[in-house]
Amino acid sequence: MSAIKSRKELFALLQAICEENREYYSRFGQWKRPQIKVFWLEVNESHVKNILELSEAKCIDKSLYSLNHNGETYWIDTSNKRIWQIFCLSQTNTALKMLRSVFLGKRGVDKLWAPESFMFKVQNEFRYTNRGFGIRFEDTFTMEEPKSNFSAKLWIGRNLSERQKQLLNAAKDNFSKSSIRFGKNRSTDGRNISGELYEFFYNGHMTVNTCDDFENFVELISYVKTAYLKELEVMEKERSKRPSFVEAIFSEKIINSDFGHISFAGIGKMMLWLEPYETQEDFIRYSGVDLHTGDFLTLDLGENYAYITPQSNACMNVAPRFGTLSARHLSSDVKIYYEGVPLFD
């Protein structure tokens, strides 16, 4: 594959891969080329300087960079200065390792965290059909063994029996969704794939399974970054005017002492360093730091709720991060609100 030298060449390559995969799968039932992956990073401008220089990425077009890491190529679109898009053909785990090594862990760089409501909002905005979901509960905040870790993927076909619907509804109601799969079918031929099919993951990336309408794909990923950023900016604008807090409501009671055991030392994906300063039987009040930016915050944790109060002018990516990861590790469903208004909904 020759080196990509412009945004136009990159999109031409991605479109060609989509067409080849669709055609090959229609004939042989498997993908010919690696599937396209899109990753989103939240890059807080107040705390990030020269991050692309440190990564050794090369500028190949206006706001478009190319990065070679361990033999794999990644294209970084920084046209939105706050929400970056990264395209690649690598395996997902390989790309995630690159992100951790090159970008994540540096102050001011975080993932786009997609609460369930936001993933379904994206699906509904484009009127895609629900084609299934991944479910996951990682009980890593429980100190006692055995932990109740569970994960599965349930892909939905065109016709479901009543018994299958019962299983899907039970799974959907009782487990957090780690990903959702959605798309559009245009062909009535069961063998010939035609249309669009994507999988959108809670930790900020998307896999393109098949794509007949490349312009629609570009519009889709653009909507993800702009809709997400709008939520952050609304919260940050209001937070700069007056003190307020993010409210997280858990679907069930949690063991709040286990949360404190993990988070007080800044361990884990929550990226919070918290210490308790007031403890009651069913309530713990913490103060600490959001390690993403170094912003101070307080967190009030009850049995089935939490209030997060960041400092004025703080980065509000802490809200979707806390809500999304709480659903993975604390409670099967978490709703997050700001001043009583649902977030990412």
N, C-alpha and C positions, 0 to 999 in steps of 0.2 A: 504494500500500500504506500503510495507516494505521500510525501509530507503535505499536510493541509496548510495553505497559505492565506486563507481568508475565511470570513464567516460564510460567504456564499459557497465556497468549496466544502466547508464542514457540513452545511445543511444538505448539499447535493449528495455527499457521501452517506449521511444518515438516511436520506430518502431512498437511495439505491439499496441500502441494506434492508430497509423495510420491504421493498418490492421483491428483492431476492428471497427473503425469508418466507414471505407470503406464498410466492409461487412454488418454492421448493417444498414447503409444508403441504400445500394442496396436492402435490404429486406423491410425496414419500412419507408424509406423516411425521416429519421432524424438521428442526431448524437447520439451515445450512450455515448461516453466519451467526456470530455471537449476538445476543440481544442487546439493544441499546439500553443503557442505564442513565438516568438523570438524578443528580444529587443536588440538594439545596443547602447552602450554608448561610447562617445569619452572621453578618460581619459588622460589628458595632464600630462605626467610624471614630467614635470618641476615644477608643482604646487601641486601635490597630494602626500601626505605621509600618510601611515597607514589608507587609506580609507577603506580597507577591515576589519581592526581591529575595527574601529569605527562602522562598520555595524554589527559586531558580527557574520559575516559569518564564517562557519567552513570549513577548508580545508579537502576535502575527496579524492582528487587525485591530481596529479601534475597539477597546474594551474586551478584546478576546485574546486569551493566552493559551499556550500549549505547554504541557508539562510531561516529561518522560520520567517515570518512576518504576524501577525494577523491570524495565522492558515493556511497560504498558504506557500508552499515551492517553492523556486526559486533556480535555479542552475546557477552559474556564471562562465563562461569560460573566463579566463584571459590569455590564451595561446598567444594571441596577446596583448602585454602590452598596446597598445594605443587604440585599439577598442575591448571592451569587448562584449561578447554575453551572454545574460541572457535568459534561457529557463524557461517556466512555463506553468501550466495548468489553471491558474487563469483567471477570466474575465478581459478583457482589462482595464477597468476603475480601477479595484482593483490593477492590476499590475502598472498602471501609478501612482496611489496614493503611492504605495510602493517606486517607483523610486523617486518621489518628496520628500518623507519623509526621505529616507535613503541615496540617492546619489546626486540627483540634488540640486542645490543651494549651494553645497560645491565648493569652488574655484578649478578650474581645471577639473570639471566634466560637460560634456555637452552631449546632444543627438547627434546621427548621424542624420543629416538633409538631406533628399533626394529630391533634385530638380527633377522636372518632367523628365528632360533629363536623369538623372541618373536612375530613376525607369524604364524608357523605355530601357535604355542601358542594364540593368540587364535582362529584358524580352527578348530582342533581342539576347543577348549573348547565352542564352540557347534555343533560337528558340521556345519560348513558344507562344501560340496563345493568342491574346487579348480577354479577357472574360468580359471586362467592366471596369468601373472606378467610383470613388466617386468624386463629384465636390463640391467645397466649396469656398465661399467668405465671410470673416468675416470683415465687415467694421468698425473695432474697432478703426481705426485711424481717423475717422471722428467725429468731435465734435457735429455736428448738428444732430437732430433727424428728421425723423426716419432713422435709419441706414439700409443699404441694405444687411443684412445678408441673405445668401442663401446656402442651402446644399441639396444634393441628391445623391443617388447611382443608377447607371444604369448598370445592369448586362446584358451581351450580350449572347443570345442563339445561337444555331447552325445555324438557318436560320432567316434572317432579311428581312422584307419588305422594299421597297424603302422609304416609309414614316417614318419607324422607323430609317432608316439610316440617314434621314434628321435631325431628332431630335437629334440623337447621335452626328452627325457632328457639329450641332449648339452648343450643350452643350460643346463639346470638344474644340471648337474654342473660346468660350466666357467665360469659367470659368477655374480656376486653378484646377488641379487634386489633391485631397487630398489623393487619393490612386489609385492604379491600380490593376486589377485582371487578372491573367494570368495562363496558364497551358497547359497540354497536355491530350488529350483523346485517349484511346486505345480501348475502347469498342464501338461497333456499336449499342449496346443495350441501348435504351434511359433510362431504369430504372437502369441498372447495372453500377455503377460508376467504372471506371478503369482509372488510370492515375494520374495526379498531378494537384492540383489547389491551388493557393496561393493568398493572398492579401497583397500587400506591401504598407505601409503608409508613408506619407511625413515626419512624426516626428520619424522615425527610428525604426519601428517594423513591424513584418510580422505575419500573421495568416495562419496556415496550414489547409486548408479546407479538402483536401484529398491528400494522398501521397502513390503511389504504388511503388515508387523507392526511398527508403530511402537514398541510396548512392548519388543519384542525389540531394536530398534535402540538404545533408551535403555539397556537392560541391557548391550548390547554395548560401547557407548562408556564406560559406567561401569566395566565390567570392565577395559578398557584402562588407565584411569588408576589404578585401585586395585591391579591386578596389577603395574604398573610401579613404583608407589610402594613396594609391599611389598619388591621387590628392592632398591631404594635403601636403605630403612630397615634391612633385615637387614645389609647391608654396613656401613652407618654405625654401627650398634650394635656390631658385632664390631670394627670398626676403632677405636672409642673405647676398647676394652678392651685391645688389644694390637696391636703393629705387624704388618702383613700387606700383601700386594700383590695386585693384579689381574694375572692371567696371560692373555695373548693369544697364541694359537697360529695362525700363518698356514699356509694350505694349500700354499704354495710358498715358495721362497727369495726374499727381497727385496733390493733394493739399499739398504742402510741409510744410506749416505752421502747419497742423494737425499732421504730423509726429513729428515735433519738440515738440509739446505740450505733446505728450506721452513720447518720448524718453529722453528728457533732464533730467528727474528725475529718470531714470533707471527703469521705470515701464514696465512690460510685458515681453513676451517671447524673444524679441530681445536681451535682456541682455546688452544693451548699455546705458551708462550714458553720455549724450551729452549736450553741451551748445553752442549756436551759438556765433560766434565772428565776422562774417561778413554777412550782410543781404542785398540782392538786391531784385528787384521786383520778379524775377523768379529763384532766386538762393540763397541758404543759406549754409554757411560754418560752420561746427561744429568741435569742439575738445572735446575729452573725453576719456572714458575708456571702454574696453570690460570687463564686469563684470565676464565673464567666467574665465579669468586668471589675470585680473588687467593690461593687456597690454594697452598702450596708442595708440590712433588712431585719425585720422582726417577723416571727412566725408563731401564731397561736394555733395549737393543735388539740382538737377535741376528739371524741370517740368516732365521730362521723363527719367532721368538717375541719377545715383549716382556713385561717386568715393570714395572707401574706401582705406585709406592708413594706414596700421598698422605700428607699430614701427618695427625696425629690430629684428629678432628672435622671433617675435610674433607668437602665435598660429593662424593658418589660418582657423580654424573651423568657424570663423566669416563669411567667404565668403559664404559657403552653408547655414548657418543659416540666414544671411541677405537676400540672394536670395530667399530661400524657403518661409520665412515668409512674405517677400514683396509681393509674389504672393498671399498669403492668405489675406493680409490686405491692400495692396495698389493698386495692379494692377493684372489683371487676368493672365498675363503672364510676366515672368521676365527671361531674359537671362543674365548669368554672365560670364565674361571673365577675363583672367589674361594675360596681355601683348598681347592683341588681340586674344588669343587662348580661345575657348569655354571651360568652366569648366564642369566637370561631364557629358560629352557628349559622 
